Amino acid sequence: MSGILASTKRHARTVKGIQGFPIIMLINIFLGIGFSFVIPFNSMFGIDEVGMSNTSFGVFMLISSLCGIFFSTWIAKLSDRVPDRKFILILCSLAAVIGYLGFAFSRNYAVLLFFSSVFIGISSSTFSQVFAIGREMLTRSELPEKQVPFYMNILRTLFALSWTVGPAIASYALLYMGFTGLFMVAATCYAIVSIIALLFLRRKSEAAGRSAAKEILPLKQIMLQPLILINVIAFACISTAHNMSMMNMAQFVTKEIGGSQQDVGVIFSITSVFEIPFMLGFGILATSVKSDKLIRLGAILALIYFCVLFFAESSWHIFGLQILSAAYISITSGIAITYFQDFLPDMPGTATNLYSNANKAGSMLGFMLFGFVADVFGYRNVYLTCAAFVLVAVTLLFGLRYARRTPAEASISG
């Protein structure tokens, strides 16, 4: 026990000594709270509150995701060229404030689609910018390179920490204040993000920004590298499964197995509670084990999770399964960020956005398929579809292990 405490104190001192890193950690906490208040209840808002059908909700999310990919790709390229990301982060978080205020006070499909496509689409870059800034801070510090994945995982763990209580509190906010109160809280969290960034986040030197800009590669050239392309497809498949599951969970629990809204909040909170030790543990493991091996492990755990979830008959069955969910999410959303950033160490914004856009592409497909599969085959069979997508990802990731790669690609994967 004393050894754990000593190690924790040592890491805390290290974090405190990295210029600006405690501020970006604080920003990440509020970003996570904003996410955790909205994402678990998206389908309930669209279907139960606004009155969308499963299919029209899928179309709504499809269009929103397409716009998110467009805006985030453009913003990522811009952020790797400008001297400093601070004001891009502020503008993206302010866009979220406007977007979620629109969600709070409108129930019109067309109006909501506008706010979601434009303002929430722009705000989708907030996550990428936070982790790109975090990576830059670690790179500029005196931290040994092999320790970077661990401290990036600490940053990702704080995002998960926000989810330990966020969905459960959100379920009670929904119960007593409705969706208007829910989205008001989310807007407030993003407003706090912009205020903290404006007042406390120091600007990067202009010289550093110019030197990074010289290393920019065309996006087409990046995407045509087989290693990157295959990883993007694999992560898009995992994201498809994850987002179908996220959209399906509230409906599955409340309409298929007789659970309550509070059960939904508990289910999402359990995942986040276990994500924290898993992320720290896998972060430590990543300092000595190649990240591609951990990524393959995460994909296998996801496959097992969705296969077993298909057979759940009660909320308490899902409670236990969320531990397995936390394990695969800890890898595919924690280690994966550093894994993608290592592909393009001089372009952290673009690299993080590759990971983020793989998730958005998966979200887009997942949202579209969720409505179709749920309408035609039922909420339970959504999880069988999730398992099929993860099986594709597992096949691709293990295929990379045996594929012939160029020396440059081999060096990227470590």
Secondary structure, 3 states (H helix, E strand, C coil): CHHHHHHHHHHHHHHHHCCCHHHHHHHHHHHHHHHHHHHHHHHHHHHHHCCCCHHHHHHHHHHHHHHHHHHHHHHHHHHCCCCCCHHHHHHHHHHHHHHHHHHHHCCCHHHHHHHHHHHHHHHCHHHHHHHHHHHHHHHHCCCCHHHHHHHHHHHHHHHHHHHHHHHHHHHHHHHHHHHHHHHHHHHHHHHHHHHHHHHHCCCCCHHHHHHHHCCCCCHHHHHCCHHHHHHHHHHHHHHHHHHHHHHHHHHHHHHHCCCCHHHHHHHHHHHHHHHHHHHHHHHHHCCCCCHHHHHHHHHHHHHHHHHHHCCCCCHHHHHHHHHHHHHHHHHHHHHHHHHHHCCCCCCHHHHHHHHHHHHHHHHHHHHHHHHHHHHHHCHHHHHHHHHHHHHHHHHHHHHHHHCCCCHHHHHHHC
